[in-house]
Amino acid sequence: MSSEQFQAFISYARSTSTPLATALQGAVERFAKPWYRLRATRIFRDDTSMSANTALWSTIEGGLRQSKWLVLLATPEAAASEYVTNELRWWLDHKSADTILLVQASGELWWDRAANRFDTARSTALPRVLVDAYREEPRWIDLRWFEDEGGLGTADPRFEERVADIAATVRGEDRDGLIGENVRQHRRARRLARSAIAGLTVLLLVAVMAGIVAVMQAGEATQQRDRAEEEARVATARQLAATAQSLVDTDIVKARLLADQAFRMEDDALTRAALLQSITSNPYLLDAVDFDGSATALAGSADGKHVIIGTSAGAVLQWDRAGRAMTALREDGGAVTGISVSDDGRTVAAAFGKDAWRTTRSIAVWRDGALVEGPSDAVGPVVVSPSGETVVHARTTTTSSGDAVPGVEVAVLRGVSGTANAEPLGEVDGYLRSVAFRDEENIVILISSDDLLTAQHRGIDDFSLHSEAGRGWIPLRYQVDALAGSGSAVAVPMPGGDVAVYSTLGSDMSQGARRGAAPDGTVTASAVSATGARVAVASSGAIYVSEPAPADAERPDFLTLTGSTIVTQLQYLGNGQLLSAGGGRVLLWDLDRHPLLSTMEATTSTLSNASGAPVVHVNNSGTQAIVTADELTEAVWHVLGVGMPQRVSGLFLDWLDDGSAFFVEPVTGDVVILSSDGSEIARNSLGEAGASVLRDEAQLRSGDVTGRYLAPDDTLLIGTMAGLVRLDLASGNTTATAIQTSSLSGSGAYAVGNDTFNGKPVIVSSVADDTTVAELPVPLDTTSRYHDELLVLREGVVTTVRTADGGRIVATLADNPAAPLVIDQGNDLVASFLAVGRMQLSSLSSGIVLGGLPLDVERTSPRLGYGFSDNGERLVISYENDPSARGGGLAVLDLSPSRWIEVVCATVGRGLTAAEWRETTGRAVPGDLTCGGAGTTPGASGRPDPSSPPEPASPPATAPGQSAPESAQSPSAPEAVGLPSNCIALFDDPAFSTMGSRGYELFEGPGPLGAPVAAQSTDVGIAALLAPLERIDCSWGRFEGAPEGFRTTLALLPAERVDEVVAVIEANGILCEEVDGRTRCELVDAAEEYLLARSHVLGDGVWIASVVVNDGDTAYSDKVADAVLGS
């Protein structure tokens, strides 16, 4: 007998490749097998060829010795396996690499042709013992698709082709002859089987015929039932969607719950539209809660974590937002006429009367939920100090009949957390309307006499009068004036829709009064923010928010918040958020963040004003974006989430999967691969073929050239209207054709040439055949561009969307040719410009409008561009600088339905009730009505904040041999003094009082000061460290003309990372030193025409990074540090 009893030995990693090894062994052994034989080939595999024994390696070695071929299932696990390495080493020592057959099961195999060996860095599936084993490049078999999710496995036609390759090799037979023999044996086996079956079939016919009739009848009944249930399910989903859309303005909570249920039942354009519109109709809604009763008073802690509600029945309810808990401090009694709460939510005070509009008769004070004993003659109004230690209230004054009248005597309750002590303060002359704490020791008292308001600033130690502001007019028909929580401003609704906003800091409120705006109507509530920068009024169930302007200026615009049928209570919180209540519901609004729109990624003026509209190219993973413009020879590269763009020279062509990108140099004509920091990774010359396409007579610009990388072929296509060149990246060879190319399809199969400016038709060509497949006569100046495999022709006000070959019209869209339009074919989405401040998202196939999406109104201009990520879940928007706008920038919209559901469920805080389901559908109640399904309604812990933008994208993958930057690690929670709640809180300090007088404007988010950010963009390492940290960004400055002002980023910094940050700062040439227990770093670049100062202060768990440009306030960074860390 021959010593070689096996045709092949299969070497593999059992942890991952057992299914494939088993399938290959059986298939190769049976391939072209005569029907009378057990197998045609013997294959050694450990599980089937070895019995239990005590000599494992000896048995394996025997199998290796008796085998002609070794078949390696190459995977990363096999490359790391000791057993696989030992088997390969034995084979190389005793036989030859010429009889090792490579089967690529997973991972990568790369042959380095220059070195004539495998590339060790890229060949993740190859054991190192084989790197130099081959004299020339071997041919290997690719089976990486075998275990793909949803794949066919052994039923895939490709599997039999690969089995034939292996069987022919190990048997030493001709592959075609072996395939023919396999077919003959298969047919012979089928003939034998048919002969045997024929007899049995006759016997079964009678029984089967009888059964068929019954089965058909039952099957038809089942199909009809299934169709009916399916139709009912779809109809119910669409009913829920339609109802949700009808409720978005009057019952936003129910609208969102119905939209969630509709989408879960049927994911189509209609239910997606309902889900998206439930968010975009009221995008600033942060949270909601329902309760029994009707709200007559409302207050919230400074951070918005605790909300106190008073009802007409006398109940005082405390809502703990983090825990979703509603606690009754008092369940009934007289109607609640006023409520106040300390900054931390621990002290609550409420005033009570016969009804919400009558004089109060008593007050109650609670500390940590326990009732505090107070004076029996105390009445409202009532207010709690920021610390909760002090309560100021009025004292009872009665008429001769015993009825209480508005108090004019003010008193104080001190020591609330200990032994409370009540004492009078003094009297005021007039009707006491409201009181506010300016700080812990000072109050502002608002009184009225006839139709005039007076605001008195007094101390609570001796009730001394510090200042008084009078002459604030209040029309008698409007009694819903509001005093800011800080006492610095008063809002008074006026006839006709104006809202007067008076400052209490001067002596005459009528001087310098500002005005907000709302529609004319009956106002039911009003509120003004701490600084008077925003005012809100409620009317007919809607809330109107505006930023007051000088009285002689143009009437300001207002933002409309809907979602309720009635609003009776409004209050601004210390963090700038807005509370509203009406009936049995409280809503919390955050007007500074949109839940689907990220903060601005960058605010540099990224492109020349003469360059035309930007074009946005998003990489496959949605983590990076490159912005170009047709008239430029450079681009701006953004790593999303980092916020510091890089300017890159060259004409963008296409992305690679690893996050690098192809560019062509317009001068040399070379193709280069660049990384996100602009460094060169590789370079290829296009030679004479490139010269014929990249014309010499004029310098090429971005709009003249297009590119497409074909990853399977490792080929790059570069096209212009002069022709198309193909670059084989492996060999460096180039070939050129005369195909006119202004855009390439996603697969690179088709090219479109557009010379409509000269009256010529649009030409569509097949790249492979070098033939014209369509000539499309179109009007002059028609633009054409491929969006994946769709050809989009914008012909005036109409856009036609065609198949890639130009032959069939897929859709016709009404369009604004002056504004951008992008299509995501795979996700059936169209994004188009709708109006100033708005864009529209539609379904391409159905034309259904999914919803309007927000744009930055201040930045919206004709110079706007946007692009989808490959999965359609991110839309990256580029705002280019415009003389009438604040500056350029980049923002990201999250379009993933999972994010929509997250926002919906986070804001409503509950699931749909059975009663709400039955009322809407009339159908049986399903088992799961939780928001998001499967019990996913956020509970007491970890409730996501819908105002938070999506997590910033990760930086691109590092190059081989490099480690990931430490800044990409998730920071641990530091022991820090904490961040200010917002930029207003940061700069609410006398040290910054001159900012407004200099004409500076406050901006929150990565600020619009172009020059400082452009200068700081060179500090790439610093930007990368700041990106993942919890932080706020604030700017004070003049945003038009020459930049002037300040920009500050405050971030929480773990103590263990301080040394790392200091090292990076100093590596950027900024020297650091220890000063008063803090690390202070500063670099000043001063010239006659320009001043730029960069500074960093690190201490107490906070990192303060500041930029000062063209302003002489060199103490700015120290002021910020003192305001945050204490002087």
GILINGI-V548249 format. One record per backbone hydrogen bond with DSSP energy under -1.0 kcal/mol. CO is the residue of the C=O (numbers start at 0). NH is the residue of the N-H. E is the energy in kcal/mol with one decimal. If there is no record, write none. Layout:
CO;NH;E
CO;NH;E
This chain:
5;67;-1.6
6;68;-1.0
7;43;-3.3
8;70;-3.1
10;72;-2.5
12;15;-1.2
12;16;-2.6
16;20;-2.9
17;21;-2.7
18;22;-2.2
19;23;-2.8
20;24;-2.5
21;25;-2.1
22;26;-2.3
23;27;-2.9
24;28;-2.2
25;29;-1.6
26;30;-1.0
28;39;-3.6
29;32;-1.7
33;36;-1.6
41;6;-2.3
41;7;-1.1
43;9;-2.8
44;47;-1.4
44;48;-2.4
54;58;-1.9
55;59;-2.4
56;60;-3.2
57;61;-2.0
58;62;-2.0
59;63;-2.5
60;64;-2.5
61;65;-1.9
63;66;-1.3
65;5;-3.0
68;8;-2.1
69;100;-3.0
70;10;-2.8
71;73;-1.2
71;102;-2.8
73;104;-2.0
73;105;-1.7
74;78;-2.4
75;79;-1.1
80;84;-1.8
81;85;-2.4
82;86;-2.3
83;87;-2.4
84;88;-2.8
85;89;-2.3
86;90;-2.0
87;91;-2.6
88;92;-2.0
89;93;-2.2
90;94;-3.3
95;98;-1.5
96;99;-1.7
98;69;-2.4
100;71;-2.5
101;140;-2.4
102;73;-2.7
103;142;-2.7
107;124;-2.2
109;118;-3.0
111;115;-1.4
111;116;-1.6
116;111;-3.0
118;122;-2.2
121;123;-1.8
122;125;-1.0
126;129;-2.0
127;130;-1.5
129;132;-1.1
130;117;-1.7
140;103;-3.1
142;145;-1.6
144;147;-1.6
147;150;-2.4
151;154;-2.0
152;155;-1.5
155;158;-1.9
156;160;-1.2
157;161;-2.1
158;162;-2.4
159;163;-2.1
160;164;-1.7
161;165;-2.1
162;166;-3.1
163;167;-2.5
164;168;-1.7
165;169;-2.6
166;170;-2.0
167;171;-1.2
167;172;-1.6
173;177;-2.4
174;178;-2.5
175;179;-2.4
176;180;-2.4
177;181;-2.3
178;182;-2.1
179;183;-2.4
180;184;-2.7
181;185;-2.1
182;186;-2.5
183;187;-2.6
184;188;-2.4
185;189;-2.0
186;190;-2.4
187;191;-2.2
188;192;-2.2
189;193;-2.6
190;194;-2.2
191;195;-1.9
192;196;-2.4
193;197;-2.4
196;200;-2.7
197;201;-1.6
198;202;-1.3
199;203;-1.6
200;204;-1.5
203;207;-3.2
204;208;-2.9
205;209;-1.6
206;210;-1.8
207;211;-2.8
208;212;-1.3
210;214;-2.8
211;215;-3.2
212;216;-2.0
213;217;-2.5
214;218;-3.6
215;219;-2.6
216;220;-1.9
217;221;-2.4
218;222;-2.9
219;223;-2.5
220;224;-2.2
221;225;-2.9
222;226;-2.8
223;227;-2.4
224;228;-2.6
225;229;-2.6
226;230;-2.9
227;231;-2.5
228;232;-2.4
229;233;-2.6
230;234;-2.5
231;235;-2.6
232;236;-2.4
233;237;-2.3
234;238;-2.1
235;239;-2.7
236;240;-2.3
237;241;-2.6
238;242;-2.5
239;243;-2.6
240;244;-2.2
241;245;-1.6
246;250;-3.3
248;562;-2.5
250;254;-2.4
251;255;-2.2
252;256;-2.0
253;257;-2.7
254;258;-2.2
255;259;-2.2
256;260;-2.0
257;261;-2.6
258;262;-2.4
259;263;-2.0
260;264;-1.7
261;265;-2.1
265;267;-1.1
267;271;-2.4
268;272;-2.1
269;273;-1.9
270;274;-2.3
271;275;-2.9
272;276;-2.7
273;277;-1.7
275;279;-2.9
276;280;-2.0
281;284;-1.4
283;589;-2.8
286;587;-2.5
288;585;-2.5
293;311;-1.9
296;309;-2.4
298;307;-3.1
300;303;-1.6
301;574;-1.2
304;320;-2.2
305;300;-2.8
306;318;-3.4
307;298;-2.0
308;316;-2.9
309;295;-3.1
309;296;-1.5
310;313;-1.5
310;335;-2.0
312;332;-1.3
314;310;-2.0
315;328;-2.7
315;329;-1.5
316;308;-2.8
317;326;-2.9
318;306;-2.1
319;323;-1.0
319;324;-1.5
324;319;-3.0
326;317;-3.4
329;315;-2.8
334;352;-2.4
337;350;-2.6
339;348;-2.5
341;344;-1.3
345;367;-2.8
346;341;-2.2
347;365;-3.1
348;339;-2.4
349;363;-2.2
350;336;-2.4
350;337;-1.1
351;360;-3.6
351;361;-1.5
354;357;-1.4
361;351;-2.9
363;349;-2.5
364;371;-3.6
365;347;-2.4
366;369;-2.0
369;366;-2.9
374;377;-1.0
376;395;-2.4
378;393;-1.7
382;391;-2.5
385;342;-1.9
388;415;-2.1
389;384;-2.8
390;412;-2.9
391;382;-2.4
392;410;-3.1
393;378;-2.8
396;404;-3.0
398;401;-1.7
402;398;-2.5
407;427;-2.9
408;394;-1.9
409;424;-3.0
409;425;-1.8
410;392;-2.2
411;422;-2.4
412;390;-2.3
413;420;-2.4
414;417;-1.3
420;413;-2.9
422;411;-2.9
425;409;-3.4
430;447;-1.7
433;445;-3.0
435;443;-3.1
440;459;-2.2
441;437;-2.1
441;438;-1.5
442;457;-2.5
443;435;-2.1
444;455;-2.7
445;432;-2.5
445;433;-1.4
446;453;-2.7
447;430;-2.8
448;451;-1.8
450;473;-2.5
451;448;-2.2
452;471;-1.8
453;446;-2.7
454;468;-2.9
455;444;-2.8
456;465;-3.4
456;466;-1.2
457;442;-3.0
463;458;-1.7
466;456;-2.9
468;454;-3.2
469;508;-3.2
471;452;-3.1
474;477;-1.7
481;490;-2.9
483;486;-1.6
487;503;-2.1
488;483;-3.0
489;501;-2.8
490;481;-2.3
491;499;-2.6
493;496;-1.4
497;493;-3.1
498;515;-3.3
499;491;-2.9
500;513;-2.3
501;489;-2.4
506;469;-2.1
507;510;-1.1
512;550;-1.2
513;500;-3.1
514;548;-2.4
515;498;-1.7
524;537;-2.6
526;535;-2.9
528;531;-1.0
533;528;-2.5
534;545;-2.3
535;526;-2.2
536;543;-3.1
537;523;-2.6
538;541;-1.9
541;538;-2.4
542;560;-3.1
543;536;-1.9
544;558;-3.5
545;534;-2.3
548;514;-3.0
549;552;-2.0
558;544;-2.9
560;542;-2.7
562;251;-1.9
568;580;-1.9
570;578;-3.3
572;575;-1.8
576;572;-3.1
577;588;-3.1
578;570;-2.0
579;586;-2.8
580;567;-2.5
580;568;-1.9
582;294;-2.6
583;290;-2.4
584;581;-1.9
585;288;-1.9
586;579;-2.5
587;285;-3.5
587;286;-1.5
588;577;-2.4
595;893;-2.7
601;889;-1.0
603;605;-1.6
607;610;-1.9
610;630;-1.3
614;627;-2.7
616;625;-2.6
618;621;-1.4
622;639;-1.9
623;618;-2.1
624;637;-3.3
625;616;-2.7
626;635;-2.2
627;614;-3.2
628;631;-2.0
629;702;-2.5
631;701;-3.0
632;649;-2.2
634;647;-3.2
635;626;-2.8
636;645;-2.5
637;624;-2.4
638;641;-2.1
645;636;-3.4
647;634;-2.9
650;663;-2.0
653;661;-3.1
655;658;-1.7
659;655;-2.6
660;673;-2.6
661;652;-2.7
662;671;-2.7
663;650;-2.5
664;668;-2.4
669;664;-2.8
670;683;-3.0
671;662;-2.6
672;680;-3.7
672;681;-1.2
673;660;-2.1
674;677;-2.3
678;674;-2.3
681;672;-2.6
683;670;-3.0
685;689;-2.1
686;690;-1.9
687;691;-1.7
689;693;-3.6
692;694;-1.2
700;703;-2.3
705;718;-2.8
707;716;-2.8
709;714;-1.9
713;728;-1.8
714;709;-3.5
715;726;-2.9
716;707;-2.0
717;724;-3.0
718;705;-2.1
719;722;-1.4
719;740;-2.2
722;719;-2.7
723;736;-2.7
724;717;-2.5
725;734;-1.8
726;715;-2.4
727;731;-3.2
732;727;-2.9
734;725;-3.2
736;723;-2.0
742;751;-2.4
744;747;-1.2
748;766;-2.6
749;744;-2.5
750;764;-3.1
751;741;-3.9
751;742;-1.3
752;762;-2.3
754;757;-1.4
754;759;-1.4
755;758;-2.2
761;775;-2.8
762;752;-3.0
763;772;-2.8
763;773;-1.6
764;750;-2.1
765;769;-1.6
770;765;-3.1
773;763;-2.9
775;761;-2.4
778;781;-1.2
782;793;-2.4
784;791;-2.4
786;789;-1.5
787;745;-2.9
789;786;-2.9
790;801;-3.0
791;784;-1.8
792;799;-2.5
793;782;-1.5
794;797;-1.6
796;814;-2.7
797;794;-2.6
798;812;-3.2
799;792;-2.8
800;809;-3.7
800;810;-1.5
801;790;-2.4
802;805;-2.5
807;802;-2.3
810;800;-3.1
812;798;-2.8
815;818;-2.2
819;832;-1.1
821;830;-2.7
823;828;-2.2
824;827;-1.2
827;843;-1.3
828;823;-2.7
829;841;-2.6
830;821;-2.2
831;839;-3.3
834;837;-2.7
836;854;-1.9
837;833;-1.5
837;834;-1.8
838;852;-3.4
839;831;-2.3
840;849;-2.3
840;850;-1.5
841;829;-2.1
842;846;-1.9
847;842;-2.5
850;840;-2.6
852;838;-2.2
855;858;-1.2
855;859;-1.6
861;863;-1.8
862;879;-2.2
864;877;-3.6
866;875;-2.7
868;871;-1.7
872;894;-2.5
873;868;-2.1
874;892;-2.8
875;866;-1.9
876;890;-2.5
877;864;-2.1
878;888;-2.8
881;884;-2.3
888;878;-3.0
889;600;-4.8
890;876;-3.1
891;597;-3.1
892;874;-2.4
895;899;-1.8
896;900;-2.7
897;901;-2.0
898;902;-2.5
899;903;-2.7
900;904;-2.9
901;905;-2.1
902;906;-1.9
903;907;-1.8
904;908;-1.8
912;916;-2.2
913;917;-2.7
914;918;-2.5
915;919;-1.5
916;920;-2.9
917;921;-1.4
928;911;-1.9
929;932;-1.5
932;935;-1.1
944;947;-1.7
958;961;-2.2
964;967;-1.9
965;968;-1.9
973;975;-1.3
981;985;-1.6
982;986;-2.1
986;988;-2.0
988;991;-2.3
989;992;-1.8
991;994;-1.5
993;997;-1.0
994;997;-1.1
994;999;-1.6
995;998;-1.7
1000;1036;-1.7
1002;1034;-2.5
1007;1009;-1.1
1008;1012;-1.6
1009;1013;-2.5
1010;1014;-2.6
1011;1015;-2.6
1012;1016;-1.5
1014;1017;-1.1
1015;1018;-2.2
1017;1019;-1.8
1018;1022;-2.3
1019;1023;-2.4
1020;1024;-1.6
1021;1025;-2.1
1022;1026;-2.0
1025;1028;-1.4
1029;1051;-2.4
1031;1049;-2.4
1032;1004;-3.3
1033;1047;-3.2
1034;1002;-2.6
1035;1045;-3.6
1036;1000;-2.8
1043;1037;-2.7
1044;1108;-2.5
1045;1035;-1.8
1046;1106;-2.5
1047;1033;-3.0
1048;1104;-2.9
1049;1031;-2.1
1050;1102;-3.1
1053;1056;-1.8
1054;1057;-1.3
1056;1060;-2.2
1057;1061;-2.7
1058;1062;-2.2
1059;1063;-1.8
1060;1064;-2.6
1061;1065;-2.7
1062;1066;-1.7
1064;1067;-1.1
1064;1069;-1.5
1065;1068;-1.8
1070;1081;-1.6
1072;1079;-3.2
1074;1077;-1.8
1077;1074;-3.2
1078;1097;-2.5
1079;1072;-2.0
1080;1095;-2.7
1082;1093;-3.0
1084;1091;-2.4
1089;1086;-3.4
1090;1109;-2.6
1091;1084;-3.8
1092;1107;-2.7
1093;1082;-2.6
1094;1105;-2.8
1095;1080;-3.1
1096;1103;-3.1
1097;1078;-2.6
1098;1101;-1.7
1099;976;-1.6
1100;1052;-2.5
1101;1098;-2.2
1102;1050;-2.4
1103;1096;-2.4
1104;1048;-2.9
1105;1094;-2.3
1106;1046;-2.2
1107;1092;-2.7
1108;1044;-2.2
1111;1113;-2.0
1112;1115;-1.4
1114;1118;-2.1
1115;1119;-2.3
1116;1120;-2.3
1117;1121;-2.5
1118;1122;-2.4
1119;1123;-2.1
1120;1124;-3.3
1121;1125;-1.4
